[in-house]
Structures are given as structure tokens and as C-alpha cells.
């Protein structure tokens, strides 16, 4: 009986950790999208944000998957193997939200567009400061 309780407790811990990883991943994506607005005010955030964007572009250009996705999938497999998935975090959850197939190649294009938009915001902000 004690072994069953320990097993259930471990599965619950893996589930909580997987859910926290999803929340962290979602927060990371929001930071990639909106970080330029804080980055224009704080130099350290700008450095971290531009580095994060470069990392996202490299991951997408190389066809890799974010390390947070691997962590979440591993935790889900430990909790309940039927809940794990293969591929991109964003594609997996966007498909669940909007019920159509979101091609991986579109994710790369969106990432590059996001990086370009953020660079535009940074360069525009710097230009307006100099004026």
C-alpha cells in the first residue's frame, strides 16, 4: 500500500513539474514577443531579450526543438506516457487551441518575423532617443 502511495505521489509531482514547465515556456514566449518594450528601457533586459531571440532563430533555423519542450515531454512521460507528444511546444498547443494543423515551417517564418519586428522596435527607439 505504501508503494502505491509513493507511486501516485511521484506521478503527481511529475505532473505539477510538467505544468510548471508549460507555464514557464509560455512566459518565455511572451517575453520573446513583448520583451522589446522592457528592453528599450532596461539595458540588461535588452541584452537577454536579443540573446533569446537569436537563440529562437537558431533553434528554428536548425530544425531543432526548444529544450523546454524536451523537459516537458520527459516530465509528461514520467507522469503518464499517453500525455507526451513529439515536436514543437508551440505547434502542439496551437493545434489544440485552433484545431487545425500548424506546419513547423510556418513557425520558423513567424520566429524570423518576430525577431525582425523586435529589432525594428529597438532601432526605432534608439533613433528617437538620439533625436
C-alpha positions as CSV (number, residue, x, y, z in Angstrom):
1,X,0.0,0.0,0.0
2,X,2.8,2.4,0.8
3,X,4.4,1.7,-2.6
4,X,1.2,2.7,-4.3
5,X,1.0,6.0,-2.4
6,X,4.6,6.7,-3.3
7,X,4.0,6.0,-6.9
8,X,0.9,8.2,-7.0
9,X,2.8,11.0,-5.2
10,X,5.7,10.8,-7.8
11,X,3.3,10.9,-10.7
12,X,1.6,14.0,-9.2
13,X,5.0,15.7,-8.7
14,X,5.9,15.0,-12.4
15,X,2.5,16.3,-13.5
16,X,3.0,19.5,-11.5
17,X,6.5,20.0,-12.8
18,X,5.3,19.4,-16.4
19,X,2.6,22.0,-15.9
20,X,5.1,24.5,-14.4
21,X,7.3,23.9,-17.4
22,X,4.4,24.7,-19.7
23,X,3.8,27.9,-17.8
24,X,7.5,28.8,-17.9
25,X,7.6,28.0,-21.6
26,X,4.5,30.2,-22.3
27,X,6.1,33.0,-20.2
28,X,9.3,32.7,-22.3
29,X,7.3,33.0,-25.5
30,X,5.6,36.1,-24.1
31,X,9.0,37.5,-23.3
32,X,10.2,36.9,-26.8
33,X,7.1,38.7,-28.2
34,X,6.9,41.6,-25.8
35,X,10.4,41.8,-24.3
36,X,11.4,44.7,-26.6
37,X,9.1,47.0,-24.7
38,X,11.0,46.5,-21.5
39,X,14.3,46.1,-23.4
40,X,14.0,49.7,-24.6
41,X,14.1,50.9,-21.0
42,X,16.5,48.5,-19.4
43,X,19.8,47.5,-20.9
44,X,20.1,44.1,-19.2
45,X,16.7,43.1,-20.4
46,X,17.6,44.2,-23.9
47,X,20.7,42.0,-23.9
48,X,18.8,39.0,-22.5
49,X,15.9,39.6,-25.0
50,X,18.1,39.9,-28.1
51,X,20.1,36.8,-27.0
52,X,16.8,34.9,-26.5
53,X,15.6,36.0,-30.0
54,X,18.9,34.9,-31.5
55,X,18.6,31.5,-29.7
56,X,15.0,31.1,-31.0
57,X,16.0,31.9,-34.6
58,X,18.9,29.4,-34.4
59,X,16.7,26.7,-32.9
60,X,14.1,27.2,-35.7
61,X,16.7,27.5,-38.5
62,X,18.4,24.3,-37.4
63,X,15.1,22.4,-37.2
64,X,15.6,21.8,-33.5
65,X,13.1,21.9,-30.7
66,X,13.3,24.2,-27.6
67,X,14.9,22.5,-24.6
68,X,11.9,23.3,-22.5
69,X,9.8,21.2,-24.9
70,X,12.1,18.2,-24.2
71,X,11.8,18.8,-20.5
72,X,8.0,19.0,-20.6
73,X,7.7,15.8,-22.7
74,X,10.1,13.9,-20.4
75,X,8.1,15.0,-17.3
76,X,4.8,14.1,-19.0
77,X,6.2,10.6,-19.9
78,X,7.1,10.1,-16.3
79,X,3.6,11.2,-15.2
80,X,1.6,9.4,-17.9
81,X,3.2,8.3,-21.2
82,X,-0.1,8.8,-23.1
83,X,0.1,12.5,-22.5
84,X,3.5,13.1,-24.1
85,X,3.9,14.4,-27.6
86,X,6.6,14.8,-30.3
87,X,7.6,18.0,-32.0
88,X,7.3,21.7,-31.1
89,X,5.6,23.0,-27.9
90,X,4.0,25.9,-29.9
91,X,2.7,23.7,-32.7
92,X,1.3,21.2,-30.2
93,X,-0.6,23.7,-28.2
94,X,-1.7,26.0,-31.1
95,X,-3.2,23.0,-32.8
96,X,-5.1,22.2,-29.6
97,X,-6.3,25.9,-29.4
98,X,-7.4,26.4,-33.0
99,X,-8.0,22.8,-34.3
100,X,-6.0,22.9,-37.5
101,X,-2.5,21.7,-38.5
102,X,0.1,24.4,-37.9
103,X,3.2,23.5,-40.1
104,X,6.6,23.6,-38.5
105,X,7.9,25.7,-41.4
106,X,5.4,28.4,-40.5
107,X,6.9,28.5,-37.0
108,X,10.3,29.3,-38.5
109,X,8.9,32.2,-40.6
110,X,7.0,33.6,-37.6
111,X,10.1,33.4,-35.5
112,X,12.1,35.4,-38.1
113,X,9.3,37.9,-38.4
114,X,9.2,38.3,-34.6
115,X,12.9,38.9,-34.5
116,X,12.7,41.5,-37.3
117,X,9.8,43.3,-35.6
118,X,11.7,43.4,-32.3
119,X,14.8,44.7,-33.9
120,X,12.7,47.4,-35.6
121,X,11.3,48.4,-32.2
122,X,14.8,48.6,-30.7
123,X,16.3,50.5,-33.7
124,X,13.4,52.9,-33.8
125,X,13.6,53.5,-30.1
126,X,17.4,54.2,-30.4
127,X,16.8,56.6,-33.3
128,X,14.1,58.5,-31.4
129,X,16.4,58.8,-28.3
130,X,19.2,60.3,-30.5
131,X,16.8,62.9,-32.0
